[in-house]
Amino acid sequence: MKPAIRETLLKPATGWNTWNVRSVLSHVLMPERFAINLGIKSYHSGSCLREALIGRKKAGNKGGTSGPSEIEDVKPGPHAYDGSFTSLEIEWDGVRLRVEAAVDGGDWLAVVTPLNTQVKTACLTIEAGVLWGGSGFARRDGNALVVDNGQTSLSVVTSSVLRDEPVTEILGPYLMVPLHSKVCMATNRDKLSDTEAIVAARKTAFLASRRQVDAKRQELYDAMQICLAWDTIYDPFSDRVISPVSRIWSCDNGGWVMFDWDTYFAAWMAGLESRDLAYANAIAITDMVTDRGFIPCMTRANGLKTEDRSQPPVGAMTVKALCDMFKENVLAEALFDTLLGWNRWWAGNRDWDGYLCWGSNPYEPNVGHILETVVCNTKFASMLESGLDNSPMYKEVGYDKERNLMALADVGLMSFYIADCKALAELAGRIGRCEVVEELTRRAEKYTRSLQTLWCDKTGLFLNKRMDNGAFEHRLSPTHFYPLLAGVPSPEQAGRMINEHFFNPDEFWGEWILPSIARNDPMYPEQNYWRGRIWAPQNFLVYLGLRNYDLPEARKALVEKSEALLLKEWREFGHVHENYNGDTGAGCGAEKDNSDPFYHWGGLLALISIMDDEPQ
């Protein structure tokens, strides 16, 4: 990482936005860290909702615990990356609201519209404070809330008649407003009477400024962008803007959690509209590089960093894509040395007789988490490195504790690595690092030759190979199409891969594609995580591979079916899922569906369509 270049690329968190990971009803002014938190007081249950998340589930499923009464149902609406306009609808404990907020000349304004009535009218709660240990205090001053740090002061006022009610679950100063009609709020009293008009104008301006495509693509783009914008937060630990996988994951893991390939893909999606956010995410995950020189599988705000294992190396291809989008190479200049070190690490630590295998190296724990103390240097840890945590592909495979490697030459990993070498070599040429082009080309050629030996002519696929007995493994996943990403198959081989497997209804073809394990696999019916459910990153990576070949029918099918998969849950629930059922296309519904309902890489299903509309 080149610090001087890096600092010029990172923009600080400034202005009003939904920076607070714990609630989408919290609006925060940066860098002051002044917060205005909206909530609901219900008389049906007597409870207050003070923190709201999108897609929270009942206790028992991954997604966290329930609220005080019933789970809030948040349907996300437009959200400008810069916070200039945000909108959502929320239903909780029999109360339905629309919350729209805007920024005008540095002032925050909001309109809350009740969408139903109650026997005893519920109230909107408005509380103020200072987050993340920032200096200052909040107080109530008559009909206003005041937040002050000695240098900056703001007042929150409302046009509605207040209800004084001392029994709430709020610890700090607050206002309470009955939801008989619209409630307008502002941090500038002079703009209070014009709040509705200003918010409406900001909405119009934002919708007009979005990336404009045809109507169908606009709906797809909006789903992707809205999810990423609502999942973007401020990280007070490192004073930066990041897009963790979801707010629910982050709240359950100490403030934020970033995964390797998830965060690079977030950068890729953000690049369609926001250079600042795209670069922020690419830099944030690359900054997590370990002392051993690799990007870790996972990092958390509590200090947990998986220093035993990495995850799929998609960093270089992402950086190359962003450089292409913005027609500049400054990001490559900033990140190249770290990405090159990561590339060298794979060859130095995951090679077994010329093949690449997933693995896990022991290390001294940082926080004492079970992932560090029990899981480390096991087959399960190496499965986690693959990103396919419980894939049936690895069920019968052994693990070599001396080598710290799963005993499997992995088609997916080798394809990733060859593509990584090629992307880095191209970036090296662009930024004048020609001294490493030959090195990278040599490694790409070495593992290309190894991957070619994994072609099974009888099967018509490149197959994983057991390193303990030399036998091919025949449990199939979309990773077996990843050689297309690396450009390794001949046109004839690519044709067989697609005709005999992609379009095979016993394996991957169907109404909803691509399942994470072949439909005829004994574990496919479980539909549990990587056992049969459909994952957007796999569709995306296969799509990138198809772009390297003349396979128009498969490409068209993958585009159209990815569109349908995303829009099904988006139109019904406003959800963008972590994964989807391979039989029904549903994201929600199963008792143990293990699918976060608002996980940003689900938006890759939209990115496929958007990329397919653009010149290659």
C-alpha positions as CSV (number, residue, x, y, z in Angstrom):
1,M,0.0,0.0,0.0
2,K,1.4,3.4,-0.9
3,P,0.3,5.7,1.9
4,A,0.6,9.0,0.1
5,I,-1.6,7.8,-2.8
6,R,-4.0,6.0,-0.5
7,E,-4.7,9.2,1.6
8,T,-5.6,11.1,-1.6
9,L,-8.2,8.5,-2.5
10,L,-10.0,8.2,0.9
11,K,-12.7,10.8,1.6
12,P,-13.6,11.3,5.3
13,A,-17.2,10.7,6.5
14,T,-18.8,14.1,6.4
15,G,-22.3,15.5,6.5
16,W,-25.6,13.8,7.4
17,N,-26.1,10.1,6.6
18,T,-27.3,6.8,8.0
19,W,-23.8,6.2,9.4
20,N,-25.0,4.4,12.6
21,V,-24.9,0.6,12.0
22,R,-27.4,-0.1,14.7
23,S,-30.4,1.5,13.2
24,V,-31.7,2.7,9.8
25,L,-33.8,5.2,11.7
26,S,-30.6,6.9,13.0
27,H,-29.2,10.0,11.2
28,V,-25.8,11.2,12.1
29,L,-23.8,14.3,11.4
30,M,-20.1,13.8,10.8
31,P,-17.5,14.6,11.9
32,E,-19.3,15.9,14.9
33,R,-21.0,12.5,15.6
34,F,-24.3,14.2,16.5
35,A,-27.1,11.7,16.2
36,I,-30.9,12.1,15.7
37,N,-32.5,8.8,16.4
38,L,-36.2,8.2,15.4
39,G,-38.4,5.6,17.0
40,I,-41.9,4.4,17.7
41,K,-43.9,4.4,20.9
42,S,-46.7,1.9,20.7
43,Y,-49.6,1.7,23.1
44,H,-50.6,-1.7,21.8
45,S,-47.7,-3.3,23.7
46,G,-46.5,-0.3,25.7
47,S,-43.0,-0.7,24.1
48,C,-40.7,1.6,22.1
49,L,-38.8,0.6,19.0
50,R,-35.5,2.5,19.1
51,E,-33.4,0.6,16.7
52,A,-34.5,-0.8,13.4
53,L,-32.8,-3.1,10.9
54,I,-33.8,-4.4,7.5
55,G,-34.7,-8.0,7.3
56,R,-34.4,-8.9,11.0
57,K,-35.8,-12.3,11.8
58,K,-37.3,-13.9,14.8
59,A,-34.9,-15.3,17.4
60,G,-33.5,-18.7,16.4
61,N,-32.6,-17.8,12.8
62,K,-29.3,-16.1,11.8
63,G,-30.2,-12.4,11.8
64,G,-30.2,-11.5,15.4
65,T,-32.7,-11.2,18.1
66,S,-36.2,-9.8,17.9
67,G,-37.3,-6.3,19.0
68,P,-39.2,-5.6,22.2
69,S,-42.6,-6.6,20.8
70,E,-42.6,-8.0,17.3
71,I,-40.1,-7.8,14.6
72,E,-39.9,-4.6,12.6
73,D,-40.6,-4.9,8.9
74,V,-38.6,-2.3,7.0
75,K,-39.0,-1.9,3.3
76,P,-36.0,0.2,2.1
77,G,-36.5,3.0,-0.4
78,P,-34.2,5.3,-2.3
79,H,-30.9,6.1,-0.5
80,A,-28.4,8.5,-2.0
81,Y,-24.8,7.4,-1.2
82,D,-24.1,10.9,0.1
83,G,-27.2,10.9,2.4
84,S,-28.8,13.8,0.6
85,F,-32.1,11.8,0.4
86,T,-33.2,8.6,2.1
87,S,-36.6,6.9,2.3
88,L,-38.0,3.8,3.9
89,E,-41.3,2.4,5.1
90,I,-41.5,0.5,8.4
91,E,-44.2,-1.5,10.2
92,W,-43.9,-2.5,13.8
93,D,-46.4,-3.5,16.5
94,G,-49.4,-2.4,14.3
95,V,-47.8,1.0,13.3
96,R,-46.9,1.8,9.7
97,L,-44.8,4.8,8.8
98,R,-43.0,6.3,5.9
99,V,-39.8,8.1,6.8
100,E,-38.2,10.4,4.4
101,A,-35.1,12.6,5.2
102,A,-33.1,15.1,3.2
103,V,-30.1,17.4,3.6
104,D,-30.3,21.0,2.4
105,G,-27.4,23.3,2.8
106,G,-26.1,21.3,5.7
107,D,-29.4,21.2,7.4
108,W,-31.2,17.9,8.1
109,L,-34.9,17.7,7.5
110,A,-37.4,14.8,7.7
111,V,-41.0,14.0,7.1
112,V,-42.6,11.1,8.8
113,T,-46.0,10.0,7.4
114,P,-48.3,7.6,9.3
115,L,-49.8,5.0,6.9
116,N,-52.4,3.6,9.3
117,T,-54.2,4.3,12.5
118,Q,-54.3,2.7,16.0
119,V,-56.9,2.6,18.7
120,K,-54.7,4.9,20.7
121,T,-52.5,6.8,18.4
122,A,-48.8,5.8,18.5
123,C,-46.1,8.4,18.8
124,L,-42.9,9.2,17.0
125,T,-39.9,9.5,19.4
126,I,-37.1,11.8,18.5
127,E,-33.9,11.5,20.6
128,A,-30.6,13.2,20.2
129,G,-27.1,12.4,21.4
130,V,-23.4,12.1,20.6
131,L,-22.2,8.7,19.3
132,W,-18.9,6.8,19.5
133,G,-17.3,8.8,22.4
134,G,-17.5,12.1,20.6
135,S,-17.3,15.3,22.6
136,G,-20.5,17.2,23.5
137,F,-23.9,16.6,25.0
138,A,-27.6,16.8,24.3
139,R,-30.3,18.5,26.2
140,R,-33.9,19.4,25.8
141,D,-34.6,23.1,25.6
142,G,-38.3,23.7,25.7
143,N,-39.8,22.2,22.5
144,A,-36.4,21.6,20.9
145,L,-33.5,19.2,21.3
146,V,-30.1,20.8,21.4
147,V,-26.8,19.0,20.7
148,D,-23.6,21.0,21.4
149,N,-19.8,20.3,21.6
150,G,-18.6,23.8,22.2
151,Q,-17.8,24.5,18.6
152,T,-20.9,23.3,16.8
153,S,-24.5,23.4,18.0
154,L,-27.7,22.3,16.4
155,S,-31.3,22.3,17.5
156,V,-33.9,19.7,16.4
157,V,-37.4,21.2,16.1
158,T,-40.8,19.8,15.0
159,S,-43.9,21.5,13.8
160,S,-46.2,19.1,15.7
161,V,-47.6,19.4,19.1
162,L,-45.6,17.4,21.6
163,R,-46.9,14.8,24.0
164,D,-45.1,14.8,27.4
165,E,-44.9,11.3,28.6
166,P,-42.2,10.4,31.2
167,V,-42.3,6.6,30.9
168,T,-40.3,5.4,27.9
169,E,-37.2,3.3,27.3
170,I,-35.1,6.3,26.2
171,L,-32.2,7.3,28.4
172,G,-31.4,10.7,27.0
173,P,-33.3,13.8,26.1
174,Y,-36.2,13.2,23.6
175,L,-39.3,14.6,22.0
176,M,-42.5,12.6,21.6
177,V,-45.1,13.5,18.9
178,P,-48.5,11.8,18.3
179,L,-48.7,10.3,14.8
180,H,-52.1,11.8,14.0
181,S,-50.7,13.3,10.8
182,K,-47.4,14.0,9.1
183,V,-44.6,15.1,11.4
184,C,-42.0,17.5,10.0
185,M,-38.6,17.9,11.7
186,A,-35.6,20.2,10.9
187,T,-32.3,21.3,12.4
188,N,-33.1,24.8,11.1
189,R,-36.2,26.4,12.5
190,D,-36.4,28.8,9.5
191,K,-36.9,25.9,7.1
192,L,-39.4,24.0,9.2
193,S,-42.5,25.3,7.4
194,D,-40.9,24.3,4.0
195,T,-39.7,20.9,5.1
196,E,-42.1,18.9,2.9
197,A,-41.3,20.9,-0.2
198,I,-37.5,20.6,0.5
199,V,-37.6,16.9,1.1
200,A,-39.7,16.4,-2.1
201,A,-37.3,18.5,-4.1
202,R,-34.3,16.5,-2.8
203,K,-36.1,13.3,-3.7
204,T,-36.7,14.5,-7.3
205,A,-33.1,15.6,-7.6
206,F,-31.8,12.3,-6.4
207,L,-34.0,10.2,-8.6
208,A,-33.0,12.3,-11.6
209,S,-29.3,12.0,-10.8
210,R,-29.2,8.2,-10.6
211,R,-27.5,6.1,-13.2
212,Q,-30.2,6.0,-15.9
213,V,-31.0,2.8,-17.8
214,D,-34.2,1.3,-19.2
215,A,-37.1,0.6,-16.9
216,K,-36.3,-3.0,-16.2
217,R,-32.6,-2.4,-15.7
218,Q,-33.5,0.6,-13.5
219,E,-35.4,-1.6,-11.1
220,L,-32.5,-4.0,-11.0
221,Y,-30.0,-1.2,-10.5
222,D,-32.1,0.3,-7.8
223,A,-32.2,-2.9,-5.8
224,M,-28.4,-3.3,-5.9
225,Q,-27.7,0.4,-5.1
226,I,-30.3,0.7,-2.4
227,C,-29.0,-2.4,-0.6
228,L,-25.4,-1.2,-0.8
229,A,-26.3,2.3,0.3
230,W,-28.3,1.2,3.4
231,D,-25.5,-1.3,4.3
232,T,-22.8,1.5,4.2
233,I,-21.8,2.8,7.6
234,Y,-19.2,4.7,9.5
235,D,-16.5,2.7,11.2
236,P,-15.5,4.6,14.4
237,F,-12.7,2.1,15.1
238,S,-10.7,3.2,12.1
239,D,-12.5,6.5,11.2
240,R,-13.6,5.4,7.7
241,V,-16.5,4.7,5.5
242,I,-17.1,1.0,4.8
243,S,-19.8,-1.3,3.4
244,P,-19.9,-4.4,5.6
245,V,-21.9,-7.4,4.3
246,S,-25.0,-6.3,6.2
247,R,-26.1,-4.4,9.3
248,I,-27.4,-7.5,10.9
249,W,-24.1,-9.3,10.5
250,S,-22.3,-6.2,11.8
251,C,-24.5,-5.7,14.9
252,D,-24.1,-9.4,15.8
253,N,-20.3,-9.1,15.5
254,G,-19.3,-6.1,17.5
255,G,-19.9,-3.2,15.0
256,W,-18.9,-4.5,11.6
257,V,-17.7,-7.6,9.8
258,M,-15.9,-7.6,6.5
259,F,-15.2,-10.6,4.4
260,D,-12.5,-10.7,1.6
261,W,-14.5,-11.3,-1.6
262,D,-17.7,-9.8,-0.3
263,T,-16.0,-6.4,0.2
264,Y,-14.2,-6.4,-3.1
265,F,-17.6,-7.2,-4.8
266,A,-19.1,-4.3,-2.8
267,A,-16.4,-2.0,-4.3
268,W,-17.2,-3.3,-7.8
269,M,-20.9,-2.5,-7.4
270,A,-20.3,0.9,-5.9
271,G,-18.1,1.8,-8.8
272,L,-21.1,2.1,-11.1
273,E,-22.0,5.4,-9.3
274,S,-19.6,6.3,-6.6
275,R,-15.9,6.4,-7.1
276,D,-15.4,7.4,-3.5
277,L,-17.3,4.5,-2.0
278,A,-15.8,2.0,-4.5
279,Y,-12.3,3.1,-3.6
280,A,-13.1,3.2,0.1
281,N,-14.2,-0.4,0.1
282,A,-11.3,-1.7,-2.0
283,I,-8.8,0.1,0.2
284,A,-10.5,-1.0,3.4
285,I,-10.4,-4.7,2.7
286,T,-6.9,-4.5,1.2
287,D,-5.7,-2.6,4.4
288,M,-6.6,-5.7,6.4
289,V,-3.6,-7.6,4.9
290,T,-2.0,-9.8,7.5
291,D,1.7,-9.9,8.5
292,R,1.9,-13.0,6.4
293,G,0.9,-11.0,3.4
294,F,-2.6,-12.2,2.5
295,I,-6.0,-10.7,2.7
296,P,-7.8,-12.5,5.5
297,C,-11.1,-14.4,5.1
298,M,-12.8,-12.2,7.8
299,T,-12.1,-9.3,10.1
300,R,-14.4,-8.0,12.8
301,A,-14.5,-4.8,14.8
302,N,-13.6,-6.7,18.0
303,G,-10.1,-7.4,16.7
304,L,-10.8,-10.9,15.3
305,K,-8.8,-11.4,12.1
306,T,-8.6,-14.9,10.6
307,E,-4.8,-15.0,10.2
308,D,-4.9,-18.7,9.3
309,R,-6.7,-18.4,6.0
310,S,-7.6,-16.1,3.1
311,Q,-10.6,-16.3,0.7
312,P,-11.0,-16.3,-3.1
313,P,-8.5,-13.9,-4.6
314,V,-10.8,-11.5,-6.5
315,G,-8.9,-8.3,-5.5
316,A,-6.9,-7.8,-8.6
317,M,-9.8,-8.4,-11.0
318,T,-11.9,-5.9,-9.0
319,V,-9.2,-3.2,-9.0
320,K,-8.8,-3.7,-12.7
321,A,-12.5,-3.3,-13.2
322,L,-12.6,-0.1,-11.2
323,C,-9.6,1.3,-13.1
324,D,-11.5,0.5,-16.3
325,M,-14.6,2.2,-15.0
326,F,-12.9,5.4,-14.0
327,K,-10.3,5.4,-16.8
328,E,-7.4,5.8,-14.4
329,N,-4.9,3.6,-12.7
330,V,-4.4,5.4,-9.4
331,L,-6.1,2.7,-7.3
332,A,-3.9,0.1,-8.9
333,E,-0.8,2.2,-8.0
334,A,-2.0,2.4,-4.4
335,L,-2.8,-1.3,-3.9
336,F,-0.5,-3.1,-6.3
337,D,2.2,-4.1,-3.9
338,T,-0.2,-5.6,-1.4
339,L,-2.1,-7.5,-4.1
340,L,1.2,-8.7,-5.5
341,G,2.3,-10.0,-2.1
342,W,-1.1,-11.8,-1.7
343,N,-0.6,-13.4,-5.1
344,R,2.9,-14.6,-4.1
345,W,1.4,-15.9,-0.8
346,W,-0.9,-18.3,-2.6
347,A,1.9,-19.9,-4.6
348,G,4.1,-20.1,-1.5
349,N,1.5,-21.5,0.9
350,R,-1.2,-23.3,-1.0
351,D,0.8,-25.3,-3.5
352,W,0.9,-29.1,-3.3
353,D,2.9,-30.7,-6.1
354,G,2.0,-27.9,-8.6
355,Y,-1.7,-27.8,-7.7
356,L,-3.4,-25.2,-5.5
357,C,-5.4,-26.4,-2.4
358,W,-7.4,-24.5,0.2
359,G,-5.8,-24.5,3.6
360,S,-5.4,-23.0,7.1
361,N,-2.1,-22.2,8.9
362,P,-2.0,-22.1,12.8
363,Y,-1.3,-18.8,14.6
364,E,-1.5,-17.3,18.0
365,P,-5.0,-16.2,18.8
366,N,-5.8,-12.4,18.9
367,V,-9.1,-12.6,20.9
368,G,-9.5,-16.2,21.8
369,H,-12.4,-16.9,19.4
370,I,-13.3,-20.5,18.6
371,L,-12.2,-19.8,15.0
372,E,-8.7,-19.2,16.3
373,T,-8.5,-21.8,19.0
374,V,-10.5,-24.9,17.7
375,V,-11.2,-24.5,14.0
376,C,-7.8,-23.3,12.9
377,N,-5.7,-25.8,10.9
378,T,-8.6,-28.1,10.2
379,K,-10.5,-29.2,7.1
380,F,-13.4,-27.0,8.1
381,A,-11.1,-23.9,8.3
382,S,-9.9,-24.7,4.8
383,M,-13.5,-25.0,3.6
384,L,-14.1,-21.6,5.1
385,E,-11.1,-20.3,3.1
386,S,-12.9,-21.5,-0.1
387,G,-15.9,-19.2,0.8
388,L,-18.1,-22.3,0.3
389,D,-18.4,-23.1,4.0
390,N,-20.4,-26.3,4.0
391,S,-20.1,-27.4,0.4
392,P,-20.6,-31.1,-0.2
393,M,-17.7,-31.0,-2.6
394,Y,-15.4,-31.3,0.4
395,K,-17.3,-33.9,2.4
396,E,-15.1,-36.9,1.6
397,V,-11.8,-35.1,1.2
398,G,-9.0,-35.5,3.8
399,Y,-6.9,-32.8,5.4
400,D,-3.1,-32.8,5.8
401,K,-2.1,-31.1,9.0
402,E,1.6,-31.0,8.2
403,R,1.0,-29.2,4.9
404,N,-1.9,-27.2,6.4
405,L,-3.9,-28.1,3.2
406,M,-7.1,-29.8,2.2
407,A,-6.1,-32.8,0.1
408,L,-7.8,-31.6,-3.0
409,A,-6.5,-29.8,-6.1
410,D,-9.3,-27.3,-6.4
411,V,-10.5,-26.2,-9.9
412,G,-12.1,-23.1,-8.5
413,L,-9.0,-21.9,-6.6
414,M,-6.7,-22.6,-9.5
415,S,-9.1,-20.7,-11.8
416,F,-9.2,-17.7,-9.4
417,Y,-5.5,-17.7,-9.2
418,I,-4.8,-17.8,-12.9
419,A,-7.2,-14.9,-13.4
420,D,-5.5,-13.0,-10.5
421,C,-2.1,-13.4,-12.1
422,K,-3.4,-12.2,-15.5
423,A,-5.2,-9.2,-14.0
424,L,-2.1,-8.2,-11.9
425,A,0.1,-8.6,-15.0
426,E,-2.1,-6.2,-16.9
427,L,-2.2,-3.7,-14.1
428,A,1.6,-4.0,-13.8
429,G,2.0,-3.0,-17.4
430,R,-0.4,-0.1,-16.9
431,I,1.5,1.4,-14.0
432,G,5.0,0.8,-15.1
433,R,5.8,-2.2,-13.0
434,C,7.0,-4.2,-15.9
435,E,9.7,-6.0,-13.8
436,V,7.0,-8.3,-12.4
437,V,5.0,-9.0,-15.5
438,E,7.2,-12.0,-16.5
439,E,6.9,-13.4,-12.9
440,L,3.1,-13.2,-13.0
441,T,2.9,-14.6,-16.5
442,R,5.1,-17.5,-15.5
443,R,2.9,-18.4,-12.6
444,A,-0.2,-18.1,-14.7
445,E,1.3,-20.5,-17.2
446,K,2.4,-22.9,-14.5
447,Y,-1.0,-23.3,-13.0
448,T,-2.7,-23.2,-16.4
449,R,-0.8,-26.4,-17.3
450,S,-1.8,-27.9,-13.9
451,L,-5.4,-27.0,-14.4
452,Q,-5.4,-28.5,-17.9
453,T,-4.5,-31.9,-16.4
454,L,-7.7,-31.8,-14.4
455,W,-9.8,-32.0,-17.6
456,C,-11.9,-35.2,-17.6
457,D,-12.8,-35.9,-21.2
458,K,-15.3,-38.5,-20.1
459,T,-17.2,-36.0,-17.9
460,G,-16.6,-33.0,-20.1
461,L,-15.5,-30.8,-17.2
462,F,-12.4,-29.8,-15.2
463,L,-12.7,-31.8,-12.0
464,N,-11.2,-31.5,-8.5
465,K,-8.6,-34.1,-7.8
466,R,-7.8,-35.9,-4.6
467,M,-4.2,-35.4,-3.6
468,D,-4.1,-38.5,-1.4
469,N,-5.1,-41.0,-4.1
470,G,-5.1,-39.1,-7.4
471,A,-8.8,-39.8,-8.1
472,F,-11.2,-37.2,-9.6
473,E,-14.0,-35.9,-7.3
474,H,-17.3,-35.9,-9.1
475,R,-19.4,-33.7,-6.8
476,L,-20.1,-30.6,-8.9
477,S,-20.5,-27.0,-8.1
478,P,-20.6,-23.8,-10.3
479,T,-16.9,-23.5,-9.4
480,H,-16.4,-26.1,-12.1
481,F,-17.3,-23.4,-14.6
482,Y,-14.6,-21.0,-13.2
483,P,-11.9,-22.2,-15.7
484,L,-13.9,-20.0,-18.2
485,L,-13.0,-17.1,-15.9
486,A,-9.3,-17.9,-16.3
487,G,-9.7,-18.4,-20.1
488,V,-8.2,-21.9,-19.8
489,P,-10.7,-24.2,-21.7
490,S,-10.5,-24.5,-25.4
491,P,-13.6,-23.4,-27.3
492,E,-14.5,-27.1,-27.7
493,Q,-14.1,-27.8,-24.0
494,A,-16.1,-24.7,-23.1
495,G,-18.9,-25.9,-25.3
496,R,-19.0,-29.3,-23.6
497,M,-19.0,-27.7,-20.2
498,I,-22.0,-25.6,-21.1
499,N,-24.0,-28.0,-23.2
500,E,-23.4,-31.1,-21.0
501,H,-23.6,-29.4,-17.5
502,F,-24.8,-25.8,-17.5
503,F,-27.9,-26.8,-19.5
504,N,-28.3,-30.2,-17.8
505,P,-31.5,-30.2,-15.7
506,D,-30.1,-32.9,-13.5
507,E,-27.2,-30.7,-12.6
508,F,-27.5,-26.9,-12.9
509,W,-30.3,-26.0,-15.3
510,G,-33.8,-25.2,-14.1
511,E,-36.2,-22.4,-13.4
512,W,-33.7,-20.9,-10.9
513,I,-30.0,-21.1,-11.4
514,L,-27.2,-21.7,-10.5
515,P,-27.5,-24.0,-7.5
516,S,-24.4,-24.2,-5.4
517,I,-24.2,-28.0,-5.8
518,A,-25.6,-30.1,-8.6
519,R,-29.3,-30.9,-8.3
520,N,-28.5,-34.7,-8.4
521,D,-26.1,-34.4,-5.5
522,P,-27.5,-36.3,-2.4
523,M,-27.1,-33.2,-0.3
524,Y,-28.9,-30.8,-2.7
525,P,-32.3,-31.4,-1.1
526,E,-31.0,-29.9,2.2
527,Q,-31.1,-26.4,0.7
528,N,-28.8,-25.3,3.6
529,Y,-26.4,-22.6,2.8
530,W,-23.9,-23.9,0.2
531,R,-25.8,-27.2,-0.1
532,G,-28.0,-26.3,-3.0
533,R,-29.0,-22.7,-2.5
534,I,-28.2,-20.1,-5.2
535,W,-25.5,-17.5,-4.5
536,A,-25.1,-14.3,-6.5
537,P,-21.3,-14.3,-6.5
538,Q,-21.2,-17.7,-8.2
539,N,-23.6,-16.5,-10.9
540,F,-21.5,-13.4,-11.3
541,L,-18.2,-15.3,-11.6
542,V,-19.7,-17.7,-14.1
543,Y,-21.1,-14.8,-16.1
544,L,-17.6,-13.2,-16.2
545,G,-16.3,-16.5,-17.5
546,L,-19.0,-16.7,-20.2
547,R,-17.9,-13.2,-21.5
548,N,-14.6,-14.8,-22.5
549,Y,-16.2,-17.2,-24.9
550,D,-18.7,-17.2,-27.7
551,L,-21.5,-18.8,-25.7
552,P,-24.5,-16.5,-26.3
553,E,-27.3,-18.8,-25.3
554,A,-25.8,-19.6,-21.9
555,R,-24.9,-15.9,-21.3
556,K,-28.4,-14.8,-22.2
557,A,-30.0,-17.4,-19.9
558,L,-27.8,-16.5,-17.0
559,V,-28.6,-12.9,-17.4
560,E,-32.3,-13.4,-17.6
561,K,-32.5,-15.9,-14.8
562,S,-30.3,-13.8,-12.5
563,E,-32.7,-10.9,-13.1
564,A,-35.7,-12.9,-12.3
565,L,-34.2,-14.3,-9.1
566,L,-33.3,-10.9,-7.7
567,L,-36.6,-9.2,-8.6
568,K,-38.8,-12.0,-7.1
569,E,-37.9,-11.1,-3.5
570,W,-37.2,-7.4,-4.2
571,R,-40.6,-6.8,-5.5
572,E,-42.4,-8.7,-2.7
573,F,-40.3,-7.7,0.3
574,G,-37.7,-5.2,-0.6
575,H,-35.0,-7.9,0.2
576,V,-31.7,-8.5,-1.5
577,H,-30.7,-11.9,-0.2
578,E,-27.4,-13.5,0.8
579,N,-28.6,-16.7,-1.1
580,Y,-31.8,-18.2,-2.5
581,N,-33.6,-21.5,-2.6
582,G,-32.5,-23.6,-5.6
583,D,-36.0,-25.0,-6.1
584,T,-38.3,-22.0,-5.4
585,G,-36.1,-19.0,-5.9
586,A,-37.2,-17.8,-2.5
587,G,-34.8,-16.0,-0.1
588,C,-37.1,-16.3,3.0
589,G,-39.4,-19.0,4.2
590,A,-37.4,-22.0,5.4
591,E,-37.1,-22.5,9.1
592,K,-33.3,-22.6,8.7
593,D,-32.8,-20.7,5.4
594,N,-29.5,-19.2,6.6
595,S,-29.9,-16.3,4.3
596,D,-29.5,-12.7,5.5
597,P,-32.3,-10.8,3.8
598,F,-30.3,-7.6,3.1
599,Y,-26.8,-8.7,2.1
600,H,-25.2,-6.5,-0.4
601,W,-23.6,-9.2,-2.7
602,G,-27.0,-10.3,-3.7
603,G,-26.9,-7.2,-5.8
604,L,-24.4,-8.9,-8.1
605,L,-27.4,-10.5,-9.8
606,A,-28.3,-7.0,-11.0
607,L,-24.7,-6.2,-11.9
608,I,-24.7,-9.1,-14.4
609,S,-27.6,-7.4,-16.3
610,I,-26.1,-4.0,-16.1
611,M,-22.7,-5.2,-17.4
612,D,-24.4,-7.2,-20.2
613,D,-26.0,-4.0,-21.6
614,E,-22.6,-2.3,-21.9
615,P,-19.9,-2.7,-24.6
616,Q,-17.4,-5.3,-23.6
